[in-house]
Amino acid sequence: MLPAPIVVGRNVWIGSNSTILQGVTIGDNSIIAAGSVVTKDVPANAIVAGVPARFIRSISPEEEKQQKQA
């Protein structure tokens, strides 16, 4: 098995004790919950959590603006 890079997009939050397996790509503006094990690619503007990490919900641009203003 050859090692593959992990690609992390811009403005990504990765919670503590998270594990990201080789070859995974995490899209821009995504959130990885603490303790998650990411085994598959994560789309942009998504929240994932769990073991293995599963899609929880997407983040809309309006929500992003509200969080930055707070």
N, CA and C atoms as a LAMMPS dump frame, in Angstrom:
ITEM: TIMESTEP
0
ITEM: NUMBER OF ATOMS
210
ITEM: BOX BOUNDS ff ff ff
-5.0000000000000000e+02 5.0000000000000000e+02
-5.0000000000000000e+02 5.0000000000000000e+02
-5.0000000000000000e+02 5.0000000000000000e+02
ITEM: ATOMS id mol type element x y z
1 1 1 N 0.84 -1.165 0
2 1 2 C 0 0 0
3 1 3 C 0.891 1.236 0
4 2 1 N 0.641 2.136 -0.938
5 2 2 C 1.415 3.362 -1.023
6 2 3 C 0.737 4.464 -0.208
7 3 1 N 1.522 5.281 0.48
8 3 2 C 0.911 6.377 1.226
9 3 3 C 0.295 7.405 0.281
10 4 1 N -0.834 7.952 0.679
11 4 2 C -1.508 8.973 -0.117
12 4 3 C -1.645 10.235 0.734
13 5 1 N -1.597 11.395 0.108
14 5 2 C -1.673 12.634 0.892
15 5 3 C -3.079 12.897 1.428
16 6 1 N -3.133 13.635 2.518
17 6 2 C -4.387 14.141 3.061
18 6 3 C -4.475 15.589 2.606
19 7 1 N -5.588 15.954 1.967
20 7 2 C -5.759 17.311 1.455
21 7 3 C -6.803 18.012 2.316
22 8 1 N -6.394 19.123 2.943
23 8 2 C -7.292 19.89 3.806
24 8 3 C -7.543 21.238 3.14
25 9 1 N -8.822 21.549 2.915
26 9 2 C -9.197 22.813 2.272
27 9 3 C -9.003 24.002 3.194
28 10 1 N -9.44 25.147 2.737
29 10 2 C -9.32 26.393 3.506
30 10 3 C -10.445 26.515 4.526
31 11 1 N -10.14 27.151 5.649
32 11 2 C -11.111 27.432 6.698
33 11 3 C -11.761 26.154 7.238
34 12 1 N -10.965 25.122 7.438
35 12 2 C -11.457 23.843 7.961
36 12 3 C -11.164 23.762 9.453
37 13 1 N -12.14 23.341 10.222
38 13 2 C -11.95 23.116 11.657
39 13 3 C -11.864 21.62 11.885
40 14 1 N -10.781 21.177 12.548
41 14 2 C -10.603 19.758 12.871
42 14 3 C -10.547 19.648 14.385
43 15 1 N -11.518 18.932 14.956
44 15 2 C -11.593 18.776 16.403
45 15 3 C -10.462 17.922 16.942
46 16 1 N -10.202 18.069 18.237
47 16 2 C -9.105 17.33 18.874
48 16 3 C -9.356 15.824 18.819
49 17 1 N -8.281 15.087 18.783
50 17 2 C -8.292 13.617 18.747
51 17 3 C -9.001 13.04 17.534
52 18 1 N -9.132 13.812 16.469
53 18 2 C -9.705 13.292 15.229
54 18 3 C -8.633 12.521 14.469
55 19 1 N -9.063 11.514 13.743
56 19 2 C -8.158 10.725 12.913
57 19 3 C -8.625 10.852 11.473
58 20 1 N -7.702 11.234 10.59
59 20 2 C -8.011 11.36 9.17
60 20 3 C -7.137 10.364 8.429
61 21 1 N -7.768 9.425 7.75
62 21 2 C -7.016 8.379 7.056
63 21 3 C -6.393 8.908 5.773
64 22 1 N -5.382 8.186 5.287
65 22 2 C -4.651 8.619 4.107
66 22 3 C -5.554 8.661 2.877
67 23 1 N -5.278 9.625 2.014
68 23 2 C -6.014 9.76 0.767
69 23 3 C -7.316 10.523 0.871
70 24 1 N -7.66 11.019 2.05
71 24 2 C -8.92 11.739 2.251
72 24 3 C -8.74 13.206 1.888
73 25 1 N -9.769 13.785 1.26
74 25 2 C -9.803 15.211 0.95
75 25 3 C -10.933 15.844 1.741
76 26 1 N -10.624 16.941 2.434
77 26 2 C -11.624 17.666 3.215
78 26 3 C -11.866 18.988 2.521
79 27 1 N -13.122 19.239 2.137
80 27 2 C -13.486 20.437 1.387
81 27 3 C -13.412 21.705 2.221
82 28 1 N -13.413 22.842 1.55
83 28 2 C -13.35 24.151 2.201
84 28 3 C -14.521 24.35 3.158
85 29 1 N -14.271 25.078 4.239
86 29 2 C -15.29 25.48 5.216
87 29 3 C -15.98 24.315 5.916
88 30 1 N -15.324 23.188 6.026
89 30 2 C -15.928 22.025 6.681
90 30 3 C -15.519 21.951 8.147
91 31 1 N -16.302 21.193 8.917
92 31 2 C -16.02 21.008 10.336
93 31 3 C -15.969 19.508 10.612
94 32 1 N -14.867 19.068 11.245
95 32 2 C -14.705 17.679 11.666
96 32 3 C -14.848 17.669 13.188
97 33 1 N -15.832 16.959 13.698
98 33 2 C -16.08 16.94 15.144
99 33 3 C -14.947 16.232 15.881
100 34 1 N -14.779 16.585 17.147
101 34 2 C -13.729 15.992 17.976
102 34 3 C -13.909 14.477 18.066
103 35 1 N -12.802 13.758 17.96
104 35 2 C -12.806 12.307 18.1
105 35 3 C -13.298 11.55 16.89
106 36 1 N -13.579 12.234 15.795
107 36 2 C -14.088 11.571 14.592
108 36 3 C -12.986 10.803 13.868
109 37 1 N -13.393 9.766 13.151
110 37 2 C -12.475 9.019 12.293
111 37 3 C -12.973 9.196 10.863
112 38 1 N -12.237 9.998 10.086
113 38 2 C -12.648 10.328 8.722
114 38 3 C -12.043 9.303 7.775
115 39 1 N -12.915 8.526 7.124
116 39 2 C -12.462 7.463 6.222
117 39 3 C -12.746 7.772 4.758
118 40 1 N -13.63 8.761 4.504
119 40 2 C -14.014 9.125 3.137
120 40 3 C -13.9 10.629 2.962
121 41 1 N -13.907 11.074 1.706
122 41 2 C -13.832 12.495 1.41
123 41 3 C -15.002 13.246 2.038
124 42 1 N -14.72 14.476 2.468
125 42 2 C -15.731 15.341 3.069
126 42 3 C -15.998 16.485 2.092
127 43 1 N -17.275 16.708 1.715
128 43 2 C -17.556 17.805 0.785
129 43 3 C -17.363 19.167 1.431
130 44 1 N -17.303 20.193 0.623
131 44 2 C -17.182 21.563 1.131
132 44 3 C -18.442 21.943 1.891
133 45 1 N -18.289 22.799 2.899
134 45 2 C -19.404 23.317 3.694
135 45 3 C -20.192 22.217 4.391
136 46 1 N -19.506 21.246 4.966
137 46 2 C -20.175 20.125 5.622
138 46 3 C -19.696 19.978 7.058
139 47 1 N -20.572 19.423 7.893
140 47 2 C -20.212 19.05 9.257
141 47 3 C -20.273 17.53 9.313
142 48 1 N -19.178 16.89 9.763
143 48 2 C -19.147 15.441 9.906
144 48 3 C -18.732 15.082 11.327
145 49 1 N -19.227 13.939 11.803
146 49 2 C -18.908 13.488 13.157
147 49 3 C -19.102 11.986 13.243
148 50 1 N -18.418 11.374 14.205
149 50 2 C -18.63 9.96 14.498
150 50 3 C -17.473 9.075 14.124
151 51 1 N -17.672 7.8 14.451
152 51 2 C -16.688 6.759 14.145
153 51 3 C -17.43 5.636 13.433
154 52 1 N -17.317 5.518 12.129
155 52 2 C -16.64 6.423 11.195
156 52 3 C -17.437 7.714 11.029
157 53 1 N -16.765 8.764 10.566
158 53 2 C -17.41 10.074 10.416
159 53 3 C -18.527 10.004 9.381
160 54 1 N -19.664 10.588 9.747
161 54 2 C -20.815 10.643 8.847
162 54 3 C -21.266 12.085 8.69
163 55 1 N -21.879 12.357 7.558
164 55 2 C -22.385 13.69 7.265
165 55 3 C -23.504 14.021 8.246
166 56 1 N -23.413 15.187 8.895
167 56 2 C -24.438 15.633 9.835
168 56 3 C -25.345 16.662 9.169
169 57 1 N -24.742 17.72 8.634
170 57 2 C -25.508 18.749 7.926
171 57 3 C -24.558 19.633 7.142
172 58 1 N -25.133 20.433 6.264
173 58 2 C -24.308 21.365 5.501
174 58 3 C -24.397 22.751 6.128
175 59 1 N -23.414 23.573 5.839
176 59 2 C -23.343 24.927 6.349
177 59 3 C -23.643 25.858 5.183
178 60 1 N -24.683 26.684 5.333
179 60 2 C -25.027 27.621 4.262
180 60 3 C -24.176 28.887 4.389
181 61 1 N -24.01 29.622 3.316
182 61 2 C -23.222 30.865 3.374
183 61 3 C -23.786 31.879 4.374
184 62 1 N -25.116 31.928 4.566
185 62 2 C -25.705 32.863 5.525
186 62 3 C -25.265 32.526 6.944
187 63 1 N -25.217 31.238 7.269
188 63 2 C -24.782 30.816 8.601
189 63 3 C -23.333 31.205 8.842
190 64 1 N -22.514 31.082 7.803
191 64 2 C -21.103 31.457 7.928
192 64 3 C -20.957 32.929 8.265
193 65 1 N -21.731 33.783 7.579
194 65 2 C -21.659 35.23 7.824
195 65 3 C -22.09 35.559 9.251
196 66 1 N -23.126 34.879 9.732
197 66 2 C -23.606 35.123 11.098
198 66 3 C -22.56 34.723 12.121
199 67 1 N -21.871 33.607 11.887
200 67 2 C -20.847 33.144 12.829
201 67 3 C -19.666 34.108 12.85
202 68 1 N -19.291 34.657 11.719
203 68 2 C -18.16 35.583 11.664
204 68 3 C -18.491 36.907 12.344
205 69 1 N -19.775 37.326 12.281
206 69 2 C -20.178 38.58 12.899
207 69 3 C -20.299 38.467 14.415
208 70 1 N -20.546 37.275 14.911
209 70 2 C -20.74 37.078 16.364
210 70 3 C -19.458 37.169 17.145
